[in-house]
Amino acid sequence: MIKIQDKKLYELIKKAVEEVLKENLAKLKIALIPYADDKEIEEITQIFRSPNKYKKQIFQRKKL
């Protein structure tokens, strides 16, 4: 029989739950991205042109 401290068991379970939630949240974010048809992609390309135009641009993530 393996003995494990309550605190250690709690930390292991907490870490496992956090990992599962992060994975599911990432899947949900991807699923919520709206579909863009060919016409919309063309309009976006006309407005913003090629991604190469923005290679020197520095982008920052918005903190939640």
Phi and psi restraints in degrees (value plus and minus 20) as a CYANA .aco file:
   2 ILE   PHI    -116.3   -76.3
   2 ILE   PSI     110.4   150.4
   3 LYS   PHI    -120.8   -80.8
   3 LYS   PSI     117.0   157.0
   4 ILE   PHI    -160.4  -120.4
   4 ILE   PSI     120.1   160.1
   5 GLN   PHI     -90.2   -50.2
   5 GLN   PSI     127.9   167.9
   6 ASP   PHI     -76.0   -36.0
   6 ASP   PSI     -63.1   -23.1
   7 LYS   PHI     -84.5   -44.5
   7 LYS   PSI     -61.7   -21.7
   8 LYS   PHI     -86.1   -46.1
   8 LYS   PSI     -62.4   -22.4
   9 LEU   PHI     -82.1   -42.1
   9 LEU   PSI     -63.8   -23.8
  10 TYR   PHI     -78.3   -38.3
  10 TYR   PSI     -66.6   -26.6
  11 GLU   PHI     -83.3   -43.3
  11 GLU   PSI     -60.2   -20.2
  12 LEU   PHI     -84.0   -44.0
  12 LEU   PSI     -64.8   -24.8
  13 ILE   PHI     -86.1   -46.1
  13 ILE   PSI     -62.4   -22.4
  14 LYS   PHI     -80.1   -40.1
  14 LYS   PSI     -64.4   -24.4
  15 LYS   PHI     -84.3   -44.3
  15 LYS   PSI     -62.5   -22.5
  16 ALA   PHI     -83.8   -43.8
  16 ALA   PSI     -62.4   -22.4
  17 VAL   PHI     -85.4   -45.4
  17 VAL   PSI     -62.2   -22.2
  18 GLU   PHI     -80.4   -40.4
  18 GLU   PSI     -62.4   -22.4
  19 GLU   PHI     -83.0   -43.0
  19 GLU   PSI     -63.8   -23.8
  20 VAL   PHI     -84.4   -44.4
  20 VAL   PSI     -62.7   -22.7
  21 LEU   PHI     -83.5   -43.5
  21 LEU   PSI     -61.3   -21.3
  22 LYS   PHI     -82.5   -42.5
  22 LYS   PSI     -63.7   -23.7
  23 GLU   PHI     -81.7   -41.7
  23 GLU   PSI     -65.9   -25.9
  24 ASN   PHI     -87.9   -47.9
  24 ASN   PSI     -55.3   -15.3
  25 LEU   PHI     -85.1   -45.1
  25 LEU   PSI     -60.7   -20.7
  26 ALA   PHI     -82.5   -42.5
  26 ALA   PSI     -63.0   -23.0
  27 LYS   PHI     -83.4   -43.4
  27 LYS   PSI     -60.5   -20.5
  28 LEU   PHI     -84.3   -44.3
  28 LEU   PSI     -63.1   -23.1
  29 LYS   PHI     -79.4   -39.4
  29 LYS   PSI     -63.1   -23.1
  30 ILE   PHI     -85.4   -45.4
  30 ILE   PSI     -60.8   -20.8
  31 ALA   PHI     -86.5   -46.5
  31 ALA   PSI     -46.0    -6.0
  32 LEU   PHI    -106.2   -66.2
  32 LEU   PSI     -26.4    13.6
  33 ILE   PHI     -90.4   -50.4
  33 ILE   PSI     102.8   142.8
  34 PRO   PHI     -88.4   -48.4
  34 PRO   PSI     128.6   168.6
  35 TYR   PHI     -91.6   -51.6
  35 TYR   PSI     119.2   159.2
  36 ALA   PHI    -139.1   -99.1
  36 ALA   PSI     102.1   142.1
  37 ASP   PHI     -99.1   -59.1
  37 ASP   PSI     157.0   197.0
  38 ASP   PHI     -79.4   -39.4
  38 ASP   PSI     -58.1   -18.1
  39 LYS   PHI     -84.0   -44.0
  39 LYS   PSI     -64.7   -24.7
  40 GLU   PHI     -84.4   -44.4
  40 GLU   PSI     -60.8   -20.8
  41 ILE   PHI     -81.6   -41.6
  41 ILE   PSI     -60.6   -20.6
  42 GLU   PHI     -83.0   -43.0
  42 GLU   PSI     -63.7   -23.7
  43 GLU   PHI     -82.5   -42.5
  43 GLU   PSI     -62.9   -22.9
  44 ILE   PHI     -82.6   -42.6
  44 ILE   PSI     -62.4   -22.4
  45 THR   PHI     -83.5   -43.5
  45 THR   PSI     -58.8   -18.8
  46 GLN   PHI     -85.3   -45.3
  46 GLN   PSI     -58.1   -18.1
  47 ILE   PHI     -94.7   -54.7
  47 ILE   PSI     -67.9   -27.9
  48 PHE   PHI    -123.5   -83.5
  48 PHE   PSI     -29.9    10.1
  49 ARG   PHI      41.1    81.1
  49 ARG   PSI    -174.3  -134.3
  50 SER   PHI     -96.4   -56.4
  50 SER   PSI     127.3   167.3
  51 PRO   PHI     -80.5   -40.5
  51 PRO   PSI     -42.6    -2.6
  52 ASN   PHI     -80.1   -40.1
  52 ASN   PSI     -46.9    -6.9
  53 LYS   PHI     -81.8   -41.8
  53 LYS   PSI     -45.6    -5.6
  54 TYR   PHI    -126.1   -86.1
  54 TYR   PSI      -6.7    33.3
  55 LYS   PHI     -79.7   -39.7
  55 LYS   PSI     -56.2   -16.2
  56 LYS   PHI    -105.3   -65.3
  56 LYS   PSI     -27.8    12.2
  57 GLN   PHI     -93.4   -53.4
  57 GLN   PSI     117.5   157.5
  58 ILE   PHI    -119.4   -79.4
  58 ILE   PSI     102.8   142.8
  59 PHE   PHI    -127.9   -87.9
  59 PHE   PSI     122.1   162.1
  60 GLN   PHI    -141.1  -101.1
  60 GLN   PSI     122.4   162.4
  61 ARG   PHI     -95.1   -55.1
  61 ARG   PSI     122.3   162.3
  62 LYS   PHI    -100.9   -60.9
  62 LYS   PSI     106.7   146.7
  63 LYS   PHI     -97.3   -57.3
  63 LYS   PSI     118.4   158.4
